[in-house]
Amino acid sequence: MAEDQDVVRFQNVGMRYGLGPEVLHDISFRLPKGSFHFLTGPSGAGKSSLLRLMYLAQRPSRGLVTLFGNDIATARRGALPDIRRRIGVVFQDFRLIDTMTAMENVAMPLRIAGASEAQVKEHVPELLRWVGLEDQIDARPPTLSGGQKQRVAIARAVIARPALLLADEPTGNVDAEIALRLMRLLEELNKIGTTVVVATHSEPLVARFKHRRLHLDAGELTALPGGGAQAGMA
């Protein structure tokens, strides 16, 4: 696929926190528009750090990061909020707003994007029903279980149909049936054009869906033991 259709492109990227050692080394890959990738690797391999670079929470220490054709290092400051609005993120710690109901949390991206209240009232309850939370629409996060919070966080991330969805262990707090349902939701989003990256420790989950993957080990992209599909390399 042509470079100008790549949603994400990393070239020889390194990253460190402060003056510490590099946690990512010489990372090069590309994610074509509309692709679906797992991001795998052991704890401490650098998966969350790589996601942070992709949703602009961190800048690389060296190398080139390009999102939607924009070189992040040289993009004008005013362009960065527009880039961020095209990215949906499912965080491991959920980051829900405790004073808002489940519906209000999920509706937030739509309201930021300028959707009408009619659109909010149509789409948000429908999505909450799909993730099995139709009885929790008015519940606030402190009253929800970890798995319920996870589903609210996923609904919030996908409601505005982002161009790029980054999910950090999105099935880690739910049972197998809900995990499968959530993965199907991410696949449906992918089918309408969203590029999806799912970070996971679950090899059974990866094996079941057979999507391509990025595999990190000690901060480096590596070949997979016994073979396996990698993302396109830069």
mmCIF file of the C-alpha atoms, coordinates in Angstrom:
data_MODEL
# 
_entry.id   MODEL 
# 
loop_
_atom_site.group_PDB 
_atom_site.id 
_atom_site.type_symbol 
_atom_site.label_atom_id 
_atom_site.label_alt_id 
_atom_site.label_comp_id 
_atom_site.label_asym_id 
_atom_site.label_entity_id 
_atom_site.label_seq_id 
_atom_site.pdbx_PDB_ins_code 
_atom_site.Cartn_x 
_atom_site.Cartn_y 
_atom_site.Cartn_z 
_atom_site.occupancy 
_atom_site.B_iso_or_equiv 
_atom_site.pdbx_formal_charge 
_atom_site.auth_seq_id 
_atom_site.auth_comp_id 
_atom_site.auth_asym_id 
_atom_site.auth_atom_id 
_atom_site.pdbx_PDB_model_num 
ATOM 1   C CA . MET A 1 1   ? 0.000   0.000   0.000  1.00 0.00 ? 1   MET A CA 1 
ATOM 2   C CA . ALA A 1 2   ? 1.274   3.458   -0.826 1.00 0.00 ? 2   ALA A CA 1 
ATOM 3   C CA . GLU A 1 3   ? 2.960   5.484   1.896  1.00 0.00 ? 3   GLU A CA 1 
ATOM 4   C CA . ASP A 1 4   ? 0.373   8.254   1.701  1.00 0.00 ? 4   ASP A CA 1 
ATOM 5   C CA . GLN A 1 5   ? -2.258  5.707   2.776  1.00 0.00 ? 5   GLN A CA 1 
ATOM 6   C CA . ASP A 1 6   ? -0.367  4.829   5.949  1.00 0.00 ? 6   ASP A CA 1 
ATOM 7   C CA . VAL A 1 7   ? -2.166  6.016   9.074  1.00 0.00 ? 7   VAL A CA 1 
ATOM 8   C CA . VAL A 1 8   ? 0.936   5.463   11.233 1.00 0.00 ? 8   VAL A CA 1 
ATOM 9   C CA . ARG A 1 9   ? 4.570   5.357   10.198 1.00 0.00 ? 9   ARG A CA 1 
ATOM 10  C CA . PHE A 1 10  ? 7.604   4.992   12.481 1.00 0.00 ? 10  PHE A CA 1 
ATOM 11  C CA . GLN A 1 11  ? 11.149  5.242   11.158 1.00 0.00 ? 11  GLN A CA 1 
ATOM 12  C CA . ASN A 1 12  ? 14.111  4.425   13.421 1.00 0.00 ? 12  ASN A CA 1 
ATOM 13  C CA . VAL A 1 13  ? 12.258  5.674   16.503 1.00 0.00 ? 13  VAL A CA 1 
ATOM 14  C CA . GLY A 1 14  ? 13.825  5.652   19.948 1.00 0.00 ? 14  GLY A CA 1 
ATOM 15  C CA . MET A 1 15  ? 12.163  6.770   23.165 1.00 0.00 ? 15  MET A CA 1 
ATOM 16  C CA . ARG A 1 16  ? 13.297  7.389   26.732 1.00 0.00 ? 16  ARG A CA 1 
ATOM 17  C CA . TYR A 1 17  ? 11.656  8.928   29.782 1.00 0.00 ? 17  TYR A CA 1 
ATOM 18  C CA . GLY A 1 18  ? 13.655  11.909  31.000 1.00 0.00 ? 18  GLY A CA 1 
ATOM 19  C CA . LEU A 1 19  ? 17.352  11.081  31.247 1.00 0.00 ? 19  LEU A CA 1 
ATOM 20  C CA . GLY A 1 20  ? 16.754  7.351   31.694 1.00 0.00 ? 20  GLY A CA 1 
ATOM 21  C CA . PRO A 1 21  ? 17.743  4.575   29.297 1.00 0.00 ? 21  PRO A CA 1 
ATOM 22  C CA . GLU A 1 22  ? 15.832  4.055   26.056 1.00 0.00 ? 22  GLU A CA 1 
ATOM 23  C CA . VAL A 1 23  ? 12.694  1.980   26.471 1.00 0.00 ? 23  VAL A CA 1 
ATOM 24  C CA . LEU A 1 24  ? 12.154  1.691   22.712 1.00 0.00 ? 24  LEU A CA 1 
ATOM 25  C CA . HIS A 1 25  ? 14.997  1.171   20.244 1.00 0.00 ? 25  HIS A CA 1 
ATOM 26  C CA . ASP A 1 26  ? 15.062  1.727   16.464 1.00 0.00 ? 26  ASP A CA 1 
ATOM 27  C CA . ILE A 1 27  ? 11.352  1.050   15.939 1.00 0.00 ? 27  ILE A CA 1 
ATOM 28  C CA . SER A 1 28  ? 10.295  1.053   12.277 1.00 0.00 ? 28  SER A CA 1 
ATOM 29  C CA . PHE A 1 29  ? 6.880   -0.027  10.968 1.00 0.00 ? 29  PHE A CA 1 
ATOM 30  C CA . ARG A 1 30  ? 3.844   1.252   9.120  1.00 0.00 ? 30  ARG A CA 1 
ATOM 31  C CA . LEU A 1 31  ? 0.128   0.711   9.642  1.00 0.00 ? 31  LEU A CA 1 
ATOM 32  C CA . PRO A 1 32  ? -1.852  0.989   6.404  1.00 0.00 ? 32  PRO A CA 1 
ATOM 33  C CA . LYS A 1 33  ? -5.245  2.627   6.462  1.00 0.00 ? 33  LYS A CA 1 
ATOM 34  C CA . GLY A 1 34  ? -7.942  0.181   7.521  1.00 0.00 ? 34  GLY A CA 1 
ATOM 35  C CA . SER A 1 35  ? -5.562  -2.438  8.939  1.00 0.00 ? 35  SER A CA 1 
ATOM 36  C CA . PHE A 1 36  ? -5.974  -4.366  12.211 1.00 0.00 ? 36  PHE A CA 1 
ATOM 37  C CA . HIS A 1 37  ? -2.954  -5.279  14.319 1.00 0.00 ? 37  HIS A CA 1 
ATOM 38  C CA . PHE A 1 38  ? -2.271  -6.859  17.659 1.00 0.00 ? 38  PHE A CA 1 
ATOM 39  C CA . LEU A 1 39  ? 0.582   -5.402  19.690 1.00 0.00 ? 39  LEU A CA 1 
ATOM 40  C CA . THR A 1 40  ? 2.135   -8.222  21.703 1.00 0.00 ? 40  THR A CA 1 
ATOM 41  C CA . GLY A 1 41  ? 5.082   -8.844  23.989 1.00 0.00 ? 41  GLY A CA 1 
ATOM 42  C CA . PRO A 1 42  ? 5.863   -9.619  27.625 1.00 0.00 ? 42  PRO A CA 1 
ATOM 43  C CA . SER A 1 43  ? 5.300   -7.181  30.477 1.00 0.00 ? 43  SER A CA 1 
ATOM 44  C CA . GLY A 1 44  ? 7.883   -4.421  30.304 1.00 0.00 ? 44  GLY A CA 1 
ATOM 45  C CA . ALA A 1 45  ? 8.498   -4.901  26.585 1.00 0.00 ? 45  ALA A CA 1 
ATOM 46  C CA . GLY A 1 46  ? 7.374   -1.345  25.780 1.00 0.00 ? 46  GLY A CA 1 
ATOM 47  C CA . LYS A 1 47  ? 3.817   -1.835  24.508 1.00 0.00 ? 47  LYS A CA 1 
ATOM 48  C CA . SER A 1 48  ? 2.278   1.006   26.520 1.00 0.00 ? 48  SER A CA 1 
ATOM 49  C CA . SER A 1 49  ? 5.178   3.306   25.600 1.00 0.00 ? 49  SER A CA 1 
ATOM 50  C CA . LEU A 1 50  ? 4.633   2.586   21.914 1.00 0.00 ? 50  LEU A CA 1 
ATOM 51  C CA . LEU A 1 51  ? 0.934   3.360   22.270 1.00 0.00 ? 51  LEU A CA 1 
ATOM 52  C CA . ARG A 1 52  ? 1.784   6.632   24.055 1.00 0.00 ? 52  ARG A CA 1 
ATOM 53  C CA . LEU A 1 53  ? 3.809   7.706   21.024 1.00 0.00 ? 53  LEU A CA 1 
ATOM 54  C CA . MET A 1 54  ? 0.893   6.872   18.727 1.00 0.00 ? 54  MET A CA 1 
ATOM 55  C CA . TYR A 1 55  ? -1.647  8.946   20.679 1.00 0.00 ? 55  TYR A CA 1 
ATOM 56  C CA . LEU A 1 56  ? 0.777   11.852  21.169 1.00 0.00 ? 56  LEU A CA 1 
ATOM 57  C CA . ALA A 1 57  ? 1.142   11.555  24.936 1.00 0.00 ? 57  ALA A CA 1 
ATOM 58  C CA . GLN A 1 58  ? 4.887   11.268  24.418 1.00 0.00 ? 58  GLN A CA 1 
ATOM 59  C CA . ARG A 1 59  ? 7.393   12.524  21.853 1.00 0.00 ? 59  ARG A CA 1 
ATOM 60  C CA . PRO A 1 60  ? 10.133  10.285  20.470 1.00 0.00 ? 60  PRO A CA 1 
ATOM 61  C CA . SER A 1 61  ? 13.709  10.886  21.605 1.00 0.00 ? 61  SER A CA 1 
ATOM 62  C CA . ARG A 1 62  ? 14.833  10.301  18.038 1.00 0.00 ? 62  ARG A CA 1 
ATOM 63  C CA . GLY A 1 63  ? 13.500  9.109   14.709 1.00 0.00 ? 63  GLY A CA 1 
ATOM 64  C CA . LEU A 1 64  ? 10.389  10.004  12.703 1.00 0.00 ? 64  LEU A CA 1 
ATOM 65  C CA . VAL A 1 65  ? 6.757   9.508   13.738 1.00 0.00 ? 65  VAL A CA 1 
ATOM 66  C CA . THR A 1 66  ? 4.127   10.263  11.109 1.00 0.00 ? 66  THR A CA 1 
ATOM 67  C CA . LEU A 1 67  ? 0.373   10.207  11.795 1.00 0.00 ? 67  LEU A CA 1 
ATOM 68  C CA . PHE A 1 68  ? -2.120  10.683  8.966  1.00 0.00 ? 68  PHE A CA 1 
ATOM 69  C CA . GLY A 1 69  ? 0.740   11.987  6.813  1.00 0.00 ? 69  GLY A CA 1 
ATOM 70  C CA . ASN A 1 70  ? 1.844   14.565  9.403  1.00 0.00 ? 70  ASN A CA 1 
ATOM 71  C CA . ASP A 1 71  ? 5.411   14.539  10.704 1.00 0.00 ? 71  ASP A CA 1 
ATOM 72  C CA . ILE A 1 72  ? 4.732   15.033  14.417 1.00 0.00 ? 72  ILE A CA 1 
ATOM 73  C CA . ALA A 1 73  ? 8.055   16.763  15.016 1.00 0.00 ? 73  ALA A CA 1 
ATOM 74  C CA . THR A 1 74  ? 7.376   19.506  12.469 1.00 0.00 ? 74  THR A CA 1 
ATOM 75  C CA . ALA A 1 75  ? 3.563   19.728  12.566 1.00 0.00 ? 75  ALA A CA 1 
ATOM 76  C CA . ARG A 1 76  ? 2.305   23.163  13.563 1.00 0.00 ? 76  ARG A CA 1 
ATOM 77  C CA . ARG A 1 77  ? 1.068   23.276  17.140 1.00 0.00 ? 77  ARG A CA 1 
ATOM 78  C CA . GLY A 1 78  ? -2.491  24.046  16.066 1.00 0.00 ? 78  GLY A CA 1 
ATOM 79  C CA . ALA A 1 79  ? -2.633  20.842  14.011 1.00 0.00 ? 79  ALA A CA 1 
ATOM 80  C CA . LEU A 1 80  ? -2.033  18.495  16.939 1.00 0.00 ? 80  LEU A CA 1 
ATOM 81  C CA . PRO A 1 81  ? -5.525  18.780  18.535 1.00 0.00 ? 81  PRO A CA 1 
ATOM 82  C CA . ASP A 1 82  ? -7.084  17.934  15.162 1.00 0.00 ? 82  ASP A CA 1 
ATOM 83  C CA . ILE A 1 83  ? -4.835  14.884  14.881 1.00 0.00 ? 83  ILE A CA 1 
ATOM 84  C CA . ARG A 1 84  ? -5.707  13.764  18.417 1.00 0.00 ? 84  ARG A CA 1 
ATOM 85  C CA . ARG A 1 85  ? -9.435  14.032  17.685 1.00 0.00 ? 85  ARG A CA 1 
ATOM 86  C CA . ARG A 1 86  ? -9.000  11.387  14.967 1.00 0.00 ? 86  ARG A CA 1 
ATOM 87  C CA . ILE A 1 87  ? -7.633  8.917   17.531 1.00 0.00 ? 87  ILE A CA 1 
ATOM 88  C CA . GLY A 1 88  ? -9.682  6.854   19.975 1.00 0.00 ? 88  GLY A CA 1 
ATOM 89  C CA . VAL A 1 89  ? -7.895  5.361   22.993 1.00 0.00 ? 89  VAL A CA 1 
ATOM 90  C CA . VAL A 1 90  ? -8.912  2.640   25.444 1.00 0.00 ? 90  VAL A CA 1 
ATOM 91  C CA . PHE A 1 91  ? -6.687  3.052   28.505 1.00 0.00 ? 91  PHE A CA 1 
ATOM 92  C CA . GLN A 1 92  ? -5.856  0.274   30.961 1.00 0.00 ? 92  GLN A CA 1 
ATOM 93  C CA . ASP A 1 93  ? -6.952  2.520   33.832 1.00 0.00 ? 93  ASP A CA 1 
ATOM 94  C CA . PHE A 1 94  ? -10.165 3.516   31.969 1.00 0.00 ? 94  PHE A CA 1 
ATOM 95  C CA . ARG A 1 95  ? -9.905  7.291   32.709 1.00 0.00 ? 95  ARG A CA 1 
ATOM 96  C CA . LEU A 1 96  ? -13.635 7.727   33.068 1.00 0.00 ? 96  LEU A CA 1 
ATOM 97  C CA . ILE A 1 97  ? -15.020 10.860  34.724 1.00 0.00 ? 97  ILE A CA 1 
ATOM 98  C CA . ASP A 1 98  ? -16.527 9.778   38.041 1.00 0.00 ? 98  ASP A CA 1 
ATOM 99  C CA . THR A 1 99  ? -19.040 12.620  38.227 1.00 0.00 ? 99  THR A CA 1 
ATOM 100 C CA . MET A 1 100 ? -20.552 11.704  34.851 1.00 0.00 ? 100 MET A CA 1 
ATOM 101 C CA . THR A 1 101 ? -22.936 8.850   34.111 1.00 0.00 ? 101 THR A CA 1 
ATOM 102 C CA . ALA A 1 102 ? -21.979 6.043   31.750 1.00 0.00 ? 102 ALA A CA 1 
ATOM 103 C CA . MET A 1 103 ? -24.030 7.736   29.035 1.00 0.00 ? 103 MET A CA 1 
ATOM 104 C CA . GLU A 1 104 ? -22.358 11.107  29.627 1.00 0.00 ? 104 GLU A CA 1 
ATOM 105 C CA . ASN A 1 105 ? -18.888 9.535   29.530 1.00 0.00 ? 105 ASN A CA 1 
ATOM 106 C CA . VAL A 1 106 ? -19.603 7.771   26.246 1.00 0.00 ? 106 VAL A CA 1 
ATOM 107 C CA . ALA A 1 107 ? -21.271 10.854  24.750 1.00 0.00 ? 107 ALA A CA 1 
ATOM 108 C CA . MET A 1 108 ? -18.288 13.104  25.433 1.00 0.00 ? 108 MET A CA 1 
ATOM 109 C CA . PRO A 1 109 ? -16.423 12.503  22.108 1.00 0.00 ? 109 PRO A CA 1 
ATOM 110 C CA . LEU A 1 110 ? -19.632 13.117  20.143 1.00 0.00 ? 110 LEU A CA 1 
ATOM 111 C CA . ARG A 1 111 ? -20.285 16.366  21.970 1.00 0.00 ? 111 ARG A CA 1 
ATOM 112 C CA . ILE A 1 112 ? -16.694 17.514  21.465 1.00 0.00 ? 112 ILE A CA 1 
ATOM 113 C CA . ALA A 1 113 ? -17.136 16.794  17.749 1.00 0.00 ? 113 ALA A CA 1 
ATOM 114 C CA . GLY A 1 114 ? -20.290 18.947  17.665 1.00 0.00 ? 114 GLY A CA 1 
ATOM 115 C CA . ALA A 1 115 ? -22.907 16.214  17.352 1.00 0.00 ? 115 ALA A CA 1 
ATOM 116 C CA . SER A 1 116 ? -26.508 17.164  18.026 1.00 0.00 ? 116 SER A CA 1 
ATOM 117 C CA . GLU A 1 117 ? -28.312 15.969  21.149 1.00 0.00 ? 117 GLU A CA 1 
ATOM 118 C CA . ALA A 1 118 ? -30.591 13.942  18.872 1.00 0.00 ? 118 ALA A CA 1 
ATOM 119 C CA . GLN A 1 119 ? -27.552 12.053  17.580 1.00 0.00 ? 119 GLN A CA 1 
ATOM 120 C CA . VAL A 1 120 ? -26.249 11.547  21.106 1.00 0.00 ? 120 VAL A CA 1 
ATOM 121 C CA . LYS A 1 121 ? -29.591 10.168  22.320 1.00 0.00 ? 121 LYS A CA 1 
ATOM 122 C CA . GLU A 1 122 ? -29.800 7.831   19.331 1.00 0.00 ? 122 GLU A CA 1 
ATOM 123 C CA . HIS A 1 123 ? -26.282 6.412   19.217 1.00 0.00 ? 123 HIS A CA 1 
ATOM 124 C CA . VAL A 1 124 ? -25.046 6.297   22.818 1.00 0.00 ? 124 VAL A CA 1 
ATOM 125 C CA . PRO A 1 125 ? -27.809 4.094   24.317 1.00 0.00 ? 125 PRO A CA 1 
ATOM 126 C CA . GLU A 1 126 ? -27.589 1.816   21.281 1.00 0.00 ? 126 GLU A CA 1 
ATOM 127 C CA . LEU A 1 127 ? -23.859 1.269   21.796 1.00 0.00 ? 127 LEU A CA 1 
ATOM 128 C CA . LEU A 1 128 ? -24.246 0.776   25.549 1.00 0.00 ? 128 LEU A CA 1 
ATOM 129 C CA . ARG A 1 129 ? -26.867 -1.881  24.834 1.00 0.00 ? 129 ARG A CA 1 
ATOM 130 C CA . TRP A 1 130 ? -24.465 -3.564  22.418 1.00 0.00 ? 130 TRP A CA 1 
ATOM 131 C CA . VAL A 1 131 ? -21.765 -3.854  25.097 1.00 0.00 ? 131 VAL A CA 1 
ATOM 132 C CA . GLY A 1 132 ? -24.300 -5.178  27.619 1.00 0.00 ? 132 GLY A CA 1 
ATOM 133 C CA . LEU A 1 133 ? -24.730 -2.054  29.740 1.00 0.00 ? 133 LEU A CA 1 
ATOM 134 C CA . GLU A 1 134 ? -28.280 -1.071  28.881 1.00 0.00 ? 134 GLU A CA 1 
ATOM 135 C CA . ASP A 1 135 ? -29.162 -1.235  32.590 1.00 0.00 ? 135 ASP A CA 1 
ATOM 136 C CA . GLN A 1 136 ? -26.217 0.979   33.582 1.00 0.00 ? 136 GLN A CA 1 
ATOM 137 C CA . ILE A 1 137 ? -26.817 4.030   31.384 1.00 0.00 ? 137 ILE A CA 1 
ATOM 138 C CA . ASP A 1 138 ? -27.344 6.319   34.392 1.00 0.00 ? 138 ASP A CA 1 
ATOM 139 C CA . ALA A 1 139 ? -24.708 4.676   36.616 1.00 0.00 ? 139 ALA A CA 1 
ATOM 140 C CA . ARG A 1 140 ? -21.551 6.552   37.577 1.00 0.00 ? 140 ARG A CA 1 
ATOM 141 C CA . PRO A 1 141 ? -18.133 4.844   37.371 1.00 0.00 ? 141 PRO A CA 1 
ATOM 142 C CA . PRO A 1 142 ? -17.620 4.413   41.160 1.00 0.00 ? 142 PRO A CA 1 
ATOM 143 C CA . THR A 1 143 ? -20.656 2.108   41.216 1.00 0.00 ? 143 THR A CA 1 
ATOM 144 C CA . LEU A 1 144 ? -19.451 -0.056  38.313 1.00 0.00 ? 144 LEU A CA 1 
ATOM 145 C CA . SER A 1 145 ? -17.273 -3.172  38.347 1.00 0.00 ? 145 SER A CA 1 
ATOM 146 C CA . GLY A 1 146 ? -13.915 -3.222  36.595 1.00 0.00 ? 146 GLY A CA 1 
ATOM 147 C CA . GLY A 1 147 ? -15.379 -5.086  33.632 1.00 0.00 ? 147 GLY A CA 1 
ATOM 148 C CA . GLN A 1 148 ? -18.268 -2.635  33.341 1.00 0.00 ? 148 GLN A CA 1 
ATOM 149 C CA . LYS A 1 149 ? -15.867 0.308   33.427 1.00 0.00 ? 149 LYS A CA 1 
ATOM 150 C CA . GLN A 1 150 ? -13.846 -1.376  30.675 1.00 0.00 ? 150 GLN A CA 1 
ATOM 151 C CA . ARG A 1 151 ? -16.916 -1.623  28.483 1.00 0.00 ? 151 ARG A CA 1 
ATOM 152 C CA . VAL A 1 152 ? -17.839 2.033   29.077 1.00 0.00 ? 152 VAL A CA 1 
ATOM 153 C CA . ALA A 1 153 ? -14.267 3.007   28.153 1.00 0.00 ? 153 ALA A CA 1 
ATOM 154 C CA . ILE A 1 154 ? -14.425 0.993   24.933 1.00 0.00 ? 154 ILE A CA 1 
ATOM 155 C CA . ALA A 1 155 ? -17.818 2.457   24.020 1.00 0.00 ? 155 ALA A CA 1 
ATOM 156 C CA . ARG A 1 156 ? -16.447 5.966   24.586 1.00 0.00 ? 156 ARG A CA 1 
ATOM 157 C CA . ALA A 1 157 ? -13.414 5.236   22.394 1.00 0.00 ? 157 ALA A CA 1 
ATOM 158 C CA . VAL A 1 158 ? -15.419 3.914   19.441 1.00 0.00 ? 158 VAL A CA 1 
ATOM 159 C CA . ILE A 1 159 ? -18.567 6.095   19.544 1.00 0.00 ? 159 ILE A CA 1 
ATOM 160 C CA . ALA A 1 160 ? -17.198 8.777   17.211 1.00 0.00 ? 160 ALA A CA 1 
ATOM 161 C CA . ARG A 1 161 ? -15.742 6.243   14.744 1.00 0.00 ? 161 ARG A CA 1 
ATOM 162 C CA . PRO A 1 162 ? -12.112 7.359   15.045 1.00 0.00 ? 162 PRO A CA 1 
ATOM 163 C CA . ALA A 1 163 ? -9.714  6.947   12.146 1.00 0.00 ? 163 ALA A CA 1 
ATOM 164 C CA . LEU A 1 164 ? -7.251  5.215   14.499 1.00 0.00 ? 164 LEU A CA 1 
ATOM 165 C CA . LEU A 1 165 ? -8.241  3.186   17.576 1.00 0.00 ? 165 LEU A CA 1 
ATOM 166 C CA . LEU A 1 166 ? -5.592  2.209   20.141 1.00 0.00 ? 166 LEU A CA 1 
ATOM 167 C CA . ALA A 1 167 ? -6.698  -0.253  22.819 1.00 0.00 ? 167 ALA A CA 1 
ATOM 168 C CA . ASP A 1 168 ? -4.446  -1.201  25.743 1.00 0.00 ? 168 ASP A CA 1 
ATOM 169 C CA . GLU A 1 169 ? -5.554  -4.620  27.069 1.00 0.00 ? 169 GLU A CA 1 
ATOM 170 C CA . PRO A 1 170 ? -9.226  -3.965  26.210 1.00 0.00 ? 170 PRO A CA 1 
ATOM 171 C CA . THR A 1 171 ? -10.379 -7.455  27.219 1.00 0.00 ? 171 THR A CA 1 
ATOM 172 C CA . GLY A 1 172 ? -8.303  -7.742  30.389 1.00 0.00 ? 172 GLY A CA 1 
ATOM 173 C CA . ASN A 1 173 ? -11.170 -7.140  32.862 1.00 0.00 ? 173 ASN A CA 1 
ATOM 174 C CA . VAL A 1 174 ? -14.019 -9.045  31.227 1.00 0.00 ? 174 VAL A CA 1 
ATOM 175 C CA . ASP A 1 175 ? -15.040 -12.679 30.878 1.00 0.00 ? 175 ASP A CA 1 
ATOM 176 C CA . ALA A 1 176 ? -14.476 -14.702 27.708 1.00 0.00 ? 176 ALA A CA 1 
ATOM 177 C CA . GLU A 1 177 ? -17.959 -14.095 26.286 1.00 0.00 ? 177 GLU A CA 1 
ATOM 178 C CA . ILE A 1 178 ? -17.765 -10.317 26.698 1.00 0.00 ? 178 ILE A CA 1 
ATOM 179 C CA . ALA A 1 179 ? -14.163 -10.323 25.415 1.00 0.00 ? 179 ALA A CA 1 
ATOM 180 C CA . LEU A 1 180 ? -15.318 -11.993 22.219 1.00 0.00 ? 180 LEU A CA 1 
ATOM 181 C CA . ARG A 1 181 ? -18.179 -9.532  21.848 1.00 0.00 ? 181 ARG A CA 1 
ATOM 182 C CA . LEU A 1 182 ? -15.841 -6.561  22.314 1.00 0.00 ? 182 LEU A CA 1 
ATOM 183 C CA . MET A 1 183 ? -13.398 -7.937  19.759 1.00 0.00 ? 183 MET A CA 1 
ATOM 184 C CA . ARG A 1 184 ? -16.258 -8.312  17.268 1.00 0.00 ? 184 ARG A CA 1 
ATOM 185 C CA . LEU A 1 185 ? -17.166 -4.680  17.909 1.00 0.00 ? 185 LEU A CA 1 
ATOM 186 C CA . LEU A 1 186 ? -13.578 -3.626  17.139 1.00 0.00 ? 186 LEU A CA 1 
ATOM 187 C CA . GLU A 1 187 ? -13.655 -5.730  13.975 1.00 0.00 ? 187 GLU A CA 1 
ATOM 188 C CA . GLU A 1 188 ? -16.897 -4.080  12.846 1.00 0.00 ? 188 GLU A CA 1 
ATOM 189 C CA . LEU A 1 189 ? -15.302 -0.680  13.394 1.00 0.00 ? 189 LEU A CA 1 
ATOM 190 C CA . ASN A 1 190 ? -12.319 -1.857  11.382 1.00 0.00 ? 190 ASN A CA 1 
ATOM 191 C CA . LYS A 1 191 ? -14.575 -2.954  8.518  1.00 0.00 ? 191 LYS A CA 1 
ATOM 192 C CA . ILE A 1 192 ? -15.855 0.610   8.092  1.00 0.00 ? 192 ILE A CA 1 
ATOM 193 C CA . GLY A 1 193 ? -12.314 1.936   7.782  1.00 0.00 ? 193 GLY A CA 1 
ATOM 194 C CA . THR A 1 194 ? -10.834 2.448   11.257 1.00 0.00 ? 194 THR A CA 1 
ATOM 195 C CA . THR A 1 195 ? -7.241  1.326   11.741 1.00 0.00 ? 195 THR A CA 1 
ATOM 196 C CA . VAL A 1 196 ? -7.127  -0.715  14.960 1.00 0.00 ? 196 VAL A CA 1 
ATOM 197 C CA . VAL A 1 197 ? -4.239  -1.603  17.282 1.00 0.00 ? 197 VAL A CA 1 
ATOM 198 C CA . VAL A 1 198 ? -4.967  -3.910  20.234 1.00 0.00 ? 198 VAL A CA 1 
ATOM 199 C CA . ALA A 1 199 ? -2.230  -4.393  22.839 1.00 0.00 ? 199 ALA A CA 1 
ATOM 200 C CA . THR A 1 200 ? -2.668  -7.713  24.625 1.00 0.00 ? 200 THR A CA 1 
ATOM 201 C CA . HIS A 1 201 ? -0.891  -10.394 26.629 1.00 0.00 ? 201 HIS A CA 1 
ATOM 202 C CA . SER A 1 202 ? -3.447  -13.008 25.550 1.00 0.00 ? 202 SER A CA 1 
ATOM 203 C CA . GLU A 1 203 ? -1.969  -15.418 23.025 1.00 0.00 ? 203 GLU A CA 1 
ATOM 204 C CA . PRO A 1 204 ? -5.268  -17.380 22.804 1.00 0.00 ? 204 PRO A CA 1 
ATOM 205 C CA . LEU A 1 205 ? -7.005  -14.143 21.784 1.00 0.00 ? 205 LEU A CA 1 
ATOM 206 C CA . VAL A 1 206 ? -4.339  -13.392 19.168 1.00 0.00 ? 206 VAL A CA 1 
ATOM 207 C CA . ALA A 1 207 ? -4.521  -16.955 17.842 1.00 0.00 ? 207 ALA A CA 1 
ATOM 208 C CA . ARG A 1 208 ? -8.319  -16.857 17.562 1.00 0.00 ? 208 ARG A CA 1 
ATOM 209 C CA . PHE A 1 209 ? -8.455  -13.760 15.374 1.00 0.00 ? 209 PHE A CA 1 
ATOM 210 C CA . LYS A 1 210 ? -5.344  -14.162 13.199 1.00 0.00 ? 210 LYS A CA 1 
ATOM 211 C CA . HIS A 1 211 ? -4.789  -10.457 12.626 1.00 0.00 ? 211 HIS A CA 1 
ATOM 212 C CA . ARG A 1 212 ? -1.296  -9.249  11.869 1.00 0.00 ? 212 ARG A CA 1 
ATOM 213 C CA . ARG A 1 213 ? 0.861   -8.166  14.752 1.00 0.00 ? 213 ARG A CA 1 
ATOM 214 C CA . LEU A 1 214 ? 3.654   -6.037  16.045 1.00 0.00 ? 214 LEU A CA 1 
ATOM 215 C CA . HIS A 1 215 ? 5.733   -7.963  18.586 1.00 0.00 ? 215 HIS A CA 1 
ATOM 216 C CA . LEU A 1 216 ? 7.943   -6.155  21.084 1.00 0.00 ? 216 LEU A CA 1 
ATOM 217 C CA . ASP A 1 217 ? 10.684  -7.683  23.188 1.00 0.00 ? 217 ASP A CA 1 
ATOM 218 C CA . ALA A 1 218 ? 12.898  -5.532  25.419 1.00 0.00 ? 218 ALA A CA 1 
ATOM 219 C CA . GLY A 1 219 ? 11.937  -2.404  23.491 1.00 0.00 ? 219 GLY A CA 1 
ATOM 220 C CA . GLU A 1 220 ? 12.646  -3.802  20.045 1.00 0.00 ? 220 GLU A CA 1 
ATOM 221 C CA . LEU A 1 221 ? 10.416  -5.114  17.282 1.00 0.00 ? 221 LEU A CA 1 
ATOM 222 C CA . THR A 1 222 ? 11.311  -8.762  16.817 1.00 0.00 ? 222 THR A CA 1 
ATOM 223 C CA . ALA A 1 223 ? 10.446  -11.715 14.619 1.00 0.00 ? 223 ALA A CA 1 
ATOM 224 C CA . LEU A 1 224 ? 7.890   -14.005 16.208 1.00 0.00 ? 224 LEU A CA 1 
ATOM 225 C CA . PRO A 1 225 ? 8.919   -17.404 17.581 1.00 0.00 ? 225 PRO A CA 1 
ATOM 226 C CA . GLY A 1 226 ? 7.869   -20.019 15.074 1.00 0.00 ? 226 GLY A CA 1 
ATOM 227 C CA . GLY A 1 227 ? 6.886   -17.364 12.542 1.00 0.00 ? 227 GLY A CA 1 
ATOM 228 C CA . GLY A 1 228 ? 3.848   -15.100 12.499 1.00 0.00 ? 228 GLY A CA 1 
ATOM 229 C CA . ALA A 1 229 ? 2.554   -12.105 10.625 1.00 0.00 ? 229 ALA A CA 1 
ATOM 230 C CA . GLN A 1 230 ? 4.251   -8.790  11.336 1.00 0.00 ? 230 GLN A CA 1 
ATOM 231 C CA . ALA A 1 231 ? 3.092   -5.323  10.458 1.00 0.00 ? 231 ALA A CA 1 
ATOM 232 C CA . GLY A 1 232 ? 4.499   -3.702  7.366  1.00 0.00 ? 232 GLY A CA 1 
ATOM 233 C CA . MET A 1 233 ? 8.016   -2.539  8.050  1.00 0.00 ? 233 MET A CA 1 
ATOM 234 C CA . ALA A 1 234 ? 9.167   0.937   7.078  1.00 0.00 ? 234 ALA A CA 1 
# 
